[in-house]
Amino acid sequence: MILRDLLDGLEIVSATADMEREISSVSYDSRTARPGSLFVAMTGYAFDGHAYIAQAYQHGACVAVCERPPEIEIPYVQVSDSRRALAVIGANFYHHPADRMTMIGVTGTNGKTTTTYLLKAILEREPGVKVGLIGTNQNLIGSKVLPTERTTPESFELQALFARMLAEGCTHVVMEVSSHALYLDRVYGVHYAVGIFTNLTQDHLDFHKTMEAYCDAKAILFKNCDKGVCNADDPWTERVTRDCTCQVFTFGRTPKADLWADDVELAADHVAFQAVTARGVTPVRVNIPGAFMVYNTLDALGAALALGIPLDRSADALRNVPHVKGRVEVVPTPGKPYTVLIDYAHSPDGLENVLKSVKGFAEGRTIALFGCGGDRDKTKRPKMGAIAAANADFVVVTTDNPRTESPAAIIADILPGLDGTQTPYVVIEDRVKAIRYCLDNAQPGDVVVLCGKGHETYQEIGQIKYPMDERKIVAAYLSASARRPAT
């Protein structure tokens, strides 16, 4: 593709590059630059791409896109914002695939993953629809699984993924849109038919610093969609929609919402309710437990309504929707009189939601195993300790993904929330040993909730991801226990 076409839609500050030059590929990592490639120098939080222009040039890059003139002799195009430039270049390079599919974006602190899976199940019951899904657990093209590293890929990879989805017949894309992706322009230029706001509670303040800034990042989605489906019961919805440019449709647990849940039934294996709109009432049942599932179901139903799918068809599609991996996921414990669940809960609100739900159906104790991620918001750690103490009968404090922080230091930040409470707890730094402790000490009727890892099959220590699948840990330990002679 010639450079002029790649830059279409960009405001250029200055340029020395030949606009008719043929560009073979695009890179924003100097290590992946190749002969004939365009290198986009992005200014990041850890690295400044401008410092790597020379390295990209050595690898064959023939043009640099940058925010200031390079220090070496290389043809360049100067722009005011290279992050946005990369998004525009990516869309041009892949011929704007998102424009030829129906885009649905889901943002919020909790519930994004479950919402995308529920909505995918609804859409795939419609004639001629094939859905691409982008999210925390994995990316999907129909039923084909693609691994993922982050909730929302960088803009150029995102456009490549859209192009692949389009080429493989996708008509719709349902995607989680993180606050980081919105703030860092990974989805810049993508227009959504529907945007969904699930909720906002404390998370990612290591990056956004304040809840207001976190909220405002989420709000960007609603300046780039036709219809917004928002949680009427969340206090942040007013701010999220304050400057929106879309039509807003609300969901919630009270009649103030456009779509609301009446006669809610919470059980150990499902939620059920009457979905009420101005047009009537539709019975809904989803075989995934938890009070929070009412909201996850309502926002999926609301999005489907915004896309023209009647409530009764959506409700029918959800009756047999499978569990989402890592979300209140039951781990097999053959022959054992207790239950083990895995859940991704890694924020204060997420932890409270899952523990309250389990408390509602556990016949015995609710045992919470959790830790907090390293290199992330430290202020939520004691809050999560207090929440665990308030909503569990026994707590096991351990590690999550410590990353470059000391696991002991992270645990020390958690413990003030537990100290002084009446809830018994133990500290076992090694997560595998902590899980084994829970299995050894669980009593008949207990529910053990392994919180924080969810779908993840690794533990990140330092900058290395070591294999850790809690399903395999439980299965292997129970199998070994069964072979050990009784004492």
C-alpha positions in Angstrom: 0.0 0.0 0.0 1.3 3.5 -0.8 2.1 5.8 2.1 -0.5 8.4 1.0 -3.3 5.8 1.3 -2.0 4.6 4.7 -2.2 8.1 6.1 -5.6 8.9 4.7 -7.6 10.8 7.4 -4.6 11.9 9.4 -3.7 15.5 10.0 0.0 15.8 9.1 2.1 18.5 10.8 5.1 18.1 8.5 6.6 15.4 6.3 9.8 14.6 4.4 8.7 11.2 3.2 7.6 10.5 -0.4 3.9 10.0 -0.2 3.9 7.7 -3.2 6.4 5.3 -1.6 5.2 1.7 -1.3 4.9 0.4 2.3 5.2 -3.4 2.8 4.2 -3.6 6.5 3.6 -1.5 9.6 5.3 -1.8 13.0 5.3 0.1 16.3 7.9 -2.3 17.9 11.4 -1.6 16.4 12.2 -5.3 16.8 9.5 -6.3 14.3 10.5 -3.7 11.7 11.3 -5.1 8.3 12.7 -3.8 4.9 10.1 -1.4 3.5 8.1 -1.1 6.7 6.5 2.0 8.3 7.5 2.5 11.9 5.1 4.3 14.2 6.9 5.8 17.2 4.4 5.9 20.1 5.0 7.7 23.3 4.1 5.2 26.1 4.2 5.1 29.9 7.2 2.8 30.1 8.9 3.4 26.7 9.2 6.2 24.2 9.1 4.9 20.7 11.0 7.8 19.4 14.1 6.4 21.1 13.8 3.3 18.9 13.5 4.9 15.5 17.2 4.3 14.8 16.8 0.6 15.6 13.8 0.3 13.4 15.7 2.0 10.6 18.5 -0.5 11.0 16.0 -3.3 10.6 14.8 -1.8 7.4 12.0 0.7 8.2 11.9 3.2 5.4 9.5 5.8 7.0 8.8 6.9 10.6 5.6 8.3 11.8 6.4 10.4 14.9 5.4 13.4 17.1 8.7 15.1 16.7 11.3 15.0 14.0 13.7 12.1 14.3 17.3 12.5 15.5 18.5 10.4 12.5 18.2 10.9 8.8 15.1 8.9 7.9 12.0 10.0 5.9 9.3 10.9 8.3 5.7 12.0 8.8 5.1 14.2 11.9 1.7 13.9 13.5 0.3 15.4 16.7 -0.7 12.0 18.2 1.1 8.9 17.1 -1.3 6.6 19.1 -4.2 7.8 17.2 -2.2 7.7 14.0 -1.5 4.0 14.5 -5.2 3.3 14.9 -6.0 5.2 11.7 -3.1 3.6 9.8 -4.3 0.1 11.0 -7.8 0.7 9.8 -6.5 1.9 6.4 -4.1 -1.0 6.1 -6.8 -3.5 6.6 -9.4 -1.6 4.6 -11.7 -0.7 7.5 -13.1 -4.1 8.4 -15.1 -2.9 11.4 -17.2 -0.7 9.1 -18.6 -3.9 7.4 -19.7 -5.7 10.6 -22.1 -4.8 13.4 -19.9 -3.7 16.4 -21.0 -4.1 20.0 -18.7 -2.9 22.8 -19.0 -3.7 26.5 -17.3 -1.6 29.2 -17.4 -1.5 33.0 -15.5 -2.9 36.0 -17.3 -6.2 36.3 -19.4 -8.4 34.2 -17.9 -7.6 30.8 -16.8 -11.1 29.9 -20.1 -12.8 31.0 -22.1 -10.2 29.1 -20.2 -10.8 25.9 -20.8 -14.5 26.1 -24.5 -14.1 26.8 -24.9 -11.7 23.9 -22.9 -14.0 21.6 -25.3 -16.8 22.5 -28.3 -14.6 21.7 -27.0 -13.3 18.4 -26.0 -16.7 17.1 -29.6 -17.9 17.3 -30.4 -15.3 14.7 -30.4 -16.4 11.0 -27.3 -15.6 9.0 -25.3 -14.3 12.0 -21.7 -15.3 12.9 -20.1 -13.6 15.9 -16.5 -12.7 16.6 -15.8 -12.2 20.3 -12.9 -10.3 21.8 -12.3 -10.4 25.5 -10.4 -11.3 28.6 -10.8 -15.0 28.4 -10.1 -15.5 24.8 -11.0 -14.3 21.3 -13.4 -16.3 19.3 -14.4 -16.5 15.6 -17.6 -18.4 15.8 -16.4 -21.5 17.8 -12.8 -21.2 16.8 -10.6 -20.2 19.8 -7.8 -17.6 19.5 -5.5 -17.0 22.5 -5.4 -13.4 23.9 -2.8 -11.5 25.9 -4.9 -8.5 27.0 -8.6 -7.5 27.2 -8.4 -5.2 24.2 -5.4 -5.6 21.7 -3.3 -2.7 20.5 -5.0 -0.8 17.7 -3.1 -2.3 14.8 -3.5 -5.9 16.0 -7.2 -5.1 16.7 -7.7 -4.1 13.1 -5.9 -7.3 11.9 -8.3 -9.3 14.1 -11.3 -7.5 12.7 -10.0 -8.3 9.2 -9.7 -11.9 10.0 -13.1 -12.1 11.5 -14.6 -10.4 8.4 -12.7 -12.8 6.1 -14.1 -15.8 8.0 -17.7 -14.6 7.7 -18.4 -12.7 10.9 -21.4 -10.4 10.7 -21.1 -9.1 14.3 -18.3 -8.5 16.8 -19.0 -8.4 20.5 -16.0 -7.1 22.4 -14.9 -6.1 25.9 -13.6 -2.5 25.7 -11.3 -1.8 28.7 -10.8 1.7 30.2 -7.1 1.4 29.1 -8.1 0.7 25.5 -10.4 3.7 25.5 -7.9 6.1 27.1 -5.0 4.8 25.1 -6.9 5.0 21.8 -6.7 1.3 21.0 -10.3 1.6 19.7 -9.9 5.0 18.2 -12.0 5.4 15.1 -14.1 2.3 15.8 -17.8 3.0 15.7 -20.2 0.8 17.6 -23.8 0.1 16.9 -24.3 -0.6 20.6 -22.2 0.3 23.7 -22.9 -1.4 27.1 -22.0 0.0 30.5 -22.1 -2.7 33.2 -21.0 -0.8 36.4 -18.1 1.1 37.9 -16.4 0.1 41.1 -12.8 0.6 42.3 -10.2 -0.9 40.0 -7.2 0.3 38.0 -6.6 3.4 40.1 -2.9 2.7 39.7 -3.4 3.9 36.1 -6.3 6.3 36.3 -5.5 7.7 39.7 -9.1 8.8 40.5 -12.6 7.2 40.1 -13.6 10.3 38.1 -10.8 9.7 35.6 -11.6 6.0 35.4 -15.3 6.8 34.7 -14.4 9.4 32.1 -12.3 6.8 30.2 -15.3 4.5 30.2 -17.5 7.3 28.9 -15.5 7.6 25.7 -17.3 4.6 24.4 -20.6 6.4 24.5 -19.3 9.2 22.2 -18.6 6.5 19.6 -21.8 4.5 19.4 -25.4 4.7 18.1 -27.1 3.3 21.1 -26.0 3.0 24.7 -27.3 0.4 27.1 -26.5 1.5 30.6 -27.0 0.3 34.2 -29.7 2.6 35.7 -28.8 1.4 39.3 -25.1 2.4 39.1 -24.3 5.8 40.5 -21.7 6.5 37.8 -24.1 6.1 34.9 -25.1 9.8 35.1 -21.4 10.8 34.6 -20.8 8.1 31.9 -23.7 9.4 29.8 -23.4 13.1 30.6 -21.7 14.0 27.3 -22.7 11.0 25.3 -23.8 11.4 21.7 -25.9 8.2 21.5 -29.5 7.2 22.4 -29.5 5.8 25.9 -31.5 2.7 27.0 -31.3 1.7 30.7 -31.6 -1.6 32.6 -31.8 -2.3 36.3 -33.7 -3.8 39.2 -36.4 -1.1 39.6 -39.1 0.3 37.4 -37.1 3.5 36.7 -35.2 1.5 34.1 -36.4 0.9 30.5 -35.8 -2.8 31.1 -36.0 -4.1 34.6 -36.1 -7.4 36.6 -39.1 -8.3 38.7 -39.7 -11.4 40.8 -36.1 -12.3 41.0 -35.3 -15.9 42.0 -31.7 -16.7 43.1 -30.8 -20.4 43.4 -27.6 -22.5 43.7 -27.7 -23.3 40.0 -29.5 -20.5 38.3 -31.1 -17.0 38.3 -34.6 -16.3 37.1 -36.7 -13.2 36.8 -39.5 -11.5 34.9 -38.0 -9.0 32.3 -40.3 -6.0 32.2 -40.5 -3.3 29.5 -43.3 -0.9 28.5 -44.3 -3.6 26.0 -44.8 -6.4 28.4 -43.2 -9.1 30.6 -41.0 -12.0 29.5 -39.8 -14.8 31.8 -36.0 -15.3 31.9 -33.8 -18.0 33.3 -30.0 -18.4 33.1 -28.3 -21.5 34.5 -25.5 -19.5 36.2 -25.9 -18.5 39.9 -25.3 -15.2 41.5 -27.3 -12.0 42.1 -24.9 -10.2 39.8 -26.0 -12.4 37.0 -29.3 -10.5 36.9 -27.4 -7.4 35.7 -25.3 -9.4 33.3 -28.4 -10.9 31.8 -30.3 -7.6 31.7 -27.5 -5.8 29.8 -27.3 -8.6 27.2 -31.0 -8.5 26.8 -31.0 -4.7 26.5 -28.3 -4.8 23.8 -30.2 -7.4 21.9 -33.3 -5.2 22.1 -31.2 -2.3 20.8 -30.3 -4.5 17.8 -33.9 -5.3 17.1 -34.1 -8.8 18.7 -37.3 -9.4 20.7 -37.1 -10.3 24.4 -38.8 -13.7 24.0 -36.2 -14.8 21.4 -33.3 -13.6 23.6 -34.7 -15.3 26.7 -35.1 -18.5 24.8 -31.5 -18.4 23.6 -30.3 -17.9 27.2 -32.0 -20.9 28.7 -29.2 -23.3 27.8 -26.2 -21.0 27.7 -23.2 -22.7 29.1 -21.1 -21.5 32.0 -18.4 -19.0 31.2 -14.9 -20.3 32.1 -13.6 -18.8 35.3 -16.9 -17.2 36.3 -18.5 -19.1 39.2 -17.1 -22.2 37.6 -17.6 -25.5 39.3 -14.5 -27.6 39.6 -15.2 -31.3 39.8 -14.5 -32.8 43.2 -15.6 -36.5 42.7 -16.6 -38.2 45.9 -16.0 -35.1 48.1 -18.9 -33.6 50.2 -17.9 -30.0 49.4 -17.9 -27.7 46.4 -15.0 -25.9 44.8 -15.7 -22.8 42.6 -13.3 -20.7 40.5 -14.0 -17.1 39.9 -12.1 -14.2 38.4 -13.1 -11.8 41.2 -10.1 -9.5 41.6 -11.7 -6.2 42.6 -13.5 -5.3 45.8 -16.9 -5.3 44.1 -16.2 -8.5 42.2 -15.1 -10.3 45.4 -18.2 -9.1 47.3 -20.5 -10.1 44.6 -19.3 -13.7 44.3 -19.0 -14.3 48.1 -22.5 -12.9 48.7 -23.9 -15.1 46.0 -22.1 -18.2 47.4 -23.2 -17.3 50.9 -26.8 -17.4 49.7 -26.7 -21.1 48.7 -23.8 -22.7 50.6 -25.1 -25.3 53.0 -21.9 -25.1 55.1 -19.2 -22.5 55.3 -18.1 -20.1 52.6 -14.3 -20.4 52.4 -12.6 -17.6 50.4 -9.1 -18.0 49.0 -7.8 -14.8 47.4 -4.8 -12.5 47.0 -4.2 -9.2 45.1 -2.2 -8.5 42.0 1.2 -6.9 42.2 2.0 -3.6 40.4 -1.6 -2.6 40.6 -3.8 -0.4 42.8 -2.6 -0.9 46.4 -5.5 1.0 48.0 -8.0 -1.8 47.2 -6.0 -4.5 49.1 -7.2 -3.8 52.7 -10.7 -3.2 51.3 -10.7 -6.7 49.8 -9.5 -8.1 53.1 -12.4 -6.4 54.8 -14.9 -7.7 52.2 -13.6 -11.2 52.5 -14.0 -11.0 56.3 -17.5 -9.7 56.0 -18.8 -12.2 53.5 -16.9 -15.4 54.2 -16.8 -17.8 57.1 -13.1 -18.5 56.7 -10.5 -16.8 54.6 -7.2 -18.0 53.2 -5.0 -15.1 52.1 -2.4 -16.0 49.5 -0.8 -14.7 46.3 -2.4 -13.8 43.0 -0.1 -12.5 40.3 2.6 -10.8 42.3 4.5 -9.6 39.2 7.5 -7.5 40.3 6.2 -6.9 43.9 7.1 -9.0 47.0 4.2 -11.4 47.7 4.7 -10.9 51.4 4.4 -7.1 51.0 1.1 -7.5 49.0 -0.3 -9.8 51.7 0.8 -7.3 54.4 -1.3 -4.7 52.6 -4.3 -7.0 52.7 -4.2 -8.0 56.3 -5.3 -4.7 58.0 -8.7 -5.3 56.4 -9.0 -8.7 58.2 -7.3 -7.8 61.5 -9.8 -7.1 64.3 -12.7 -8.9 62.6 -14.3 -12.1 64.0 -13.6 -14.0 60.8 -10.9 -16.6 61.2 -8.1 -16.6 58.5 -4.8 -18.1 57.6 -2.0 -16.8 55.5 -0.3 -19.2 53.1 1.9 -17.4 50.6 2.3 -20.2 48.1 -1.0 -20.4 46.2 -0.8 -24.1 45.4 -0.2 -24.9 49.0 -3.1 -22.6 49.9 -5.4 -24.5 47.6 -4.3 -27.8 49.0 -5.0 -26.5 52.5 -8.5 -25.6 51.5 -9.1 -29.1 50.1 -7.7 -30.7 53.2 -9.8 -28.6 55.6 -13.1 -28.3 53.8 -16.0 -29.9 55.6 -19.3 -31.4 54.3 -21.5 -28.7 52.7 -18.6 -26.1 52.5 -18.1 -24.1 49.3 -14.5 -23.2 48.6 -14.1 -20.1 46.3 -10.8 -19.7 44.6 -10.8 -16.0 43.7 -8.8 -13.9 41.4 -7.4 -16.2 38.7 -10.6 -17.3 36.9 -9.8 -18.3 33.3 -6.0 -17.7 33.8 -3.8 -20.7 33.5 -0.6 -19.1 34.7 0.8 -17.1 37.6 2.9 -14.1 36.8 5.9 -13.8 39.0 8.5 -11.1 38.1 8.0 -10.8 34.4 7.5 -14.5 33.7 4.2 -16.4 33.5 4.5 -19.8 35.1 1.9 -22.5 34.3 -0.8 -22.6 36.9 -4.3 -24.0 36.2 -6.3 -24.3 39.3 -8.5 -26.9 37.8 -5.5 -29.1 37.3 -4.2 -28.4 40.7 -7.4 -29.5 42.3 -7.8 -32.6 40.2 -4.2 -33.7 40.7 -4.3 -33.2 44.5 -7.6 -35.0 44.9 -6.4 -37.8 42.7 -3.2 -38.2 44.7 -5.2 -38.0 48.0 -7.4 -40.8 46.8 -4.4 -43.0 46.3 -2.9 -42.3 49.7 -3.6 -44.9 52.3 -5.9 -43.8 55.2 -4.2 -43.1 58.4 
